Amino acid sequence: LYSATSLVNLDLNDNELTGTLSPDIGRLGRLNLVQLYDNNFNGPLPSELGELSLLSFLMIQDNSFTGTIPTQMGQLKELEILHLQRNRLTGQIPTQFGAENGDIPVLRSMMLNNNLLTGSIPSELGTITTISRITLNGNNLRGRIPTEIGLNTGLQRFFANDNMLTGTIPSEIGLLTSLTRLFLHFNNITGTVPQEVCQLRQGNLQILSVDCGGASPKVLCDPSCCTCFVK
C-alpha cells in the first residue's frame, strides 16, 4: 500500500480492520482523501500525516486511536474536513489548527468530540474564517470559551457540551449570525446568557442549550431563549 505513491483516495471505512496507522503514510504525498472510519484501528496518529500537503479530507472517526493530535497536522493547508471524533485521543487541541499564520486556511468542519482531550479551547480557533462546524463535546476541556470564537462568522454549529468549561458565555458569540446550534450544557459555566446571544434566536439559531434548569440553575436564561439542562 505505502509504495503506491500515486494514490489519491484511501477509502477503507466501515470494515473490521485492526492495527496501527503506519508512519509510512507520509510517503503517499498525492493523497487527497483518507477515510478509515468505523474500523478497529488503534495506536497513535503518526506525525507524518502532516507531510500530506494535498490532503483535503481526513475522516478517521470511530476507531480506538490514542495519544495526542500531532501538531504537524497544522501544516495541512488544503485540509477542509477533519473528523477525529469517537476515538481515545488525549492531550490538548493544537493551536496550530488556527489560521492566523496561514495554517489550515480552508478548514470547514472540525469534529473532535468524544475523546479524552484536556486543556482549554484555543483562541486560535477563532481565526478559521471558513469553518462552519466545530464539535468539542464529550471531552475534558477546561477554562473559558474564548471570545475569539465570535470571529468565525460562518460558524453554524458549535458543540462544547459535556466538558468542564468555566466562566461566562462571551457576548461575542452574538456575532455568529449563521449559528443554528449552540450546545453548552453539562459544564461549569455560570452567569446570565448575554442578550446578544439570545437575539440570535430571532435569526438562524434554533437550539441554545445551557445548564439553566432546576431549582438552583448555574446559568440564568429566559426559557424562550434556551433549552435548559440540570447539572
N, C-alpha and C positions, 0 to 999 in steps of 0.2 A: 504493500500500500504506500509506504513512505518513499518509494522510488518513483512513484507516478507524479513527477514534478509538474506535469501539465494539468493536473486535476483541478477543476474549478468548483465543483459541488461535491461535498462529502455528506451524504444523506443516509444515515443508518438508524434513524429513530424508530421507536416502538418495536424493539426486538428484546431479546433477553441476553444481550451482550454483557460480558463482565470484563474485569481487568482495569488497567490504568490507561491514561492518555499519555502516550509517549512524547518525550521532548522532540522526537524526530518529526513531529507535525510541523515544526518550524521550517522544514525543508520544502514544504508544499506551498511555495511562495505565490502561486496563482489562485489559491483558494479564495472564493467569494462567499461561499456559504458552508457552514458547518452545523449540521443537525444531528445531534446524538441523544436527544431527549427520550425519556421513557425507556431507559435501559438500567443496567446494574453496574455502571462504571463507578470506580472508587479512586481513592488516592488524590494527590494534589493536582492542581491545574498547572501545567508547565509554563514557565515564564516565556518559553519560545512562542507562545501564542501571540505575543507582541511583535513577532517578526513577520506576521501575515499582513503585509501592508495593504493588500487589496480586499481584505475581509470586510464584508458588509453585514453579514448575518451570523451571529453566534448564538445558537439555541441548544443548550446542554442541560436544561432543567430536568427535574425528576430523575435524578441519579443519586449517588452517595459520595460525590466529590467532597474532599476535606481540604484542610489547610486554608491559606489566605488567598485573596484575589490578587494575582500578580499585578504590581504597579506598571509593568511593561505593557499591559493591555491599554494603558492610556495613550500609547503611540499609534493606535489603530484609527487613523484619520478618516477612513472610509466607513467605519462601523455605524450602522443605522439601528440594528436590533441587538440588544444584549440581554439575554434571558438566562439567568443562573439560579432561578428560584427552585425551592424544594430540594436543596442539597444539604450538606453539613459544613458549609464554609464558615470559617472563623475569621477573627481579626477585624480590621477597620475597612470602611469603604475608601478606596484610594482617592486622594484628592486629585490625582492625575486624570480622573474622569471629567473634570471640568474643562470648559472650552476657553478659559481665559488666555491660555498660551497656545491656542490652536489645536489642543488635544481633543479628539473625538468631536469635531465641529458639526457633524451631521446626525448625531445620535437622536433617534426618535422614541425609542422605548427601552427603558432600563428596569428590569424586573429582578430584584434581589431578595424578594420576600421568602419567609420560611426557611431561614438559615440560622446560623448561630453568630451573626455579626455583632460586634461590640463597637464602642466608641460613639462618636457623635455623627450627625448628618453634616457632611462637609459643605461649607458655604460655597465652595467652588461649583456645586451642582447648579447654582443659580445662574451660571454663565452659559448653560447649554440652551441657547435660544430656540433650537429646533425641536426640543423634546416635548412630547405630548403625554407620556405616561411614565411615572416613577412609582414603583411599588417596593416599599421597605418594611411592610408589616411582618409580624411574627419573627422578630429578631430580639436582640438585647441592647438596642440603641439607647443612649442616654443623652442628657443635655437638652438644649433648646432647639426648636425649629428655627433654622437660620432665616433672617429677614430677606436674604438674597433669593429665596425661593420665589419671591414676588417678581423677580426679573424674568422668569420663564413664561412669557406672555402667551405662549401657545400650549401651555400645560392644560390637559383635560382631566387627567386622573392622578391624584396624589394620595397614596395609601401609606400611612405611617402608624396605623393602629397596632395594638399588641406589642408594645415596646415599653421602655421605662423613661420616656421623654418627660422633661420637666419644663417649668417656666409657663409663659402665657402664649396664646396664639397670636402671631405677629399680624398687625393690621395690614402689612404689605401683601398678604395673601388676597386682600381685596382687589388687587390689581390684576388678578388672574381671571379675566372676563371670559375665557374659554373653558374654565373649570366646570366639569359636570359631576365629579365625585371627589369628595374630600373626607377621608376616614382618619380620625384622630383618636378614637375611643380606646379604652383599656391602656391608658398611660397614666402618668402622674402630673399631667397638665392641669393648671389651675387658672383662676381668674374668670373674666367675662369674655364671651366671644365678641370681637370687635364689630361695631356697626358696619364697617366697610366690608367685612366678610359676609355678614348676614344679607347685605344688599345684593350679593351675588345670586341669592335665591330668586331674585326678580328677573334674572337673566338665564344663563345656561345651567347653573348649579342645581342639581336635582337632589343630591343627598349630602348632608353635612352631619357627620356623626361625632359626638363627643361624650364625655362622662358627665352628663347633666341630669341623670336620673337619681331616684332615691330621695330619702329624707335629708341627706347632707351631701348634695352634689359637689363634686370637685370643680365643675365648670358651670357658670351661670349662662343660660341661653333661653331665649324665647322659644317655646315649643313650636311656633310656626316657622322657626328658622332651622332648628336642629332635630335630629334623631337622637334620642337620649339613651345612653347605656349607664349601667350602675357598676362601679368598681369599688 
